[in-house]
Amino acid sequence: MVLPSGVRERVAAVHGGSELPERLRLYDGWAARYEQDVAALEYRAPHLAAAALAFAFPAPPAGARLLDVACGTGLVARELHSRGFRCLHGVDGSAGMLERARRTELYQELRECVLGREPLPVPAEHYDAVTVVGALGEGQVPVTVLPELLRVTKPGGFLCLTTRSNPSNLRYKQELEAELGRLERCGAWHKLLAQEVERWERATSEEESTQGTGYISGVVYLYQKCPIPALEEG
């Protein structure tokens, strides 16, 4: 099946090596066609991430406060809402994407924030869960944001992250997994899941395709922030 005209070019543009202001401009321009394009790509990350998070959640999630980082047009929010999550906040660096997310009426709060350049505009230990779906990749959100994601998560809260395993993202994936492991060894969180998925989305080039399948693979990571150790009685 051939991808619709322009999809490859738009994906390549936002994943290219452009400077941040240009990349945000590209995302603003892509917002109107974004959902149509990712549907053509058979993009599964929002569904897979929401399913993993919902499965791990220990109680009915309606009262849980969740932050959808790099929320885009709200694809993750739709999946979470269908699984009972109701208190959804979102941040994104693209004003155009945020406007589309606002139209879903699924978020209680939306804010503009360029993650990696500025801290998240929320208090520490504020959220029961944090998601970053689709934005952790080469030329996108840097690996260095992980401590900031931990900062805003409550002790015992969950962090659900995704990345791609296609050839052009392998270096980033290695850096991400090294930092995930470092934070686990430091006692910041512990891993609940690292789910490798072969048919993550359709490849936009033969070079990116996994073993000629026409698809690229990806990973869903689920971590739980470690509780604050109790003070020993003296």
Order of alpha helices (4+ residues) and beta strands (2+ residues): alpha-alpha-alpha-beta-alpha-beta-alpha-beta-beta-alpha-beta-alpha-beta-beta
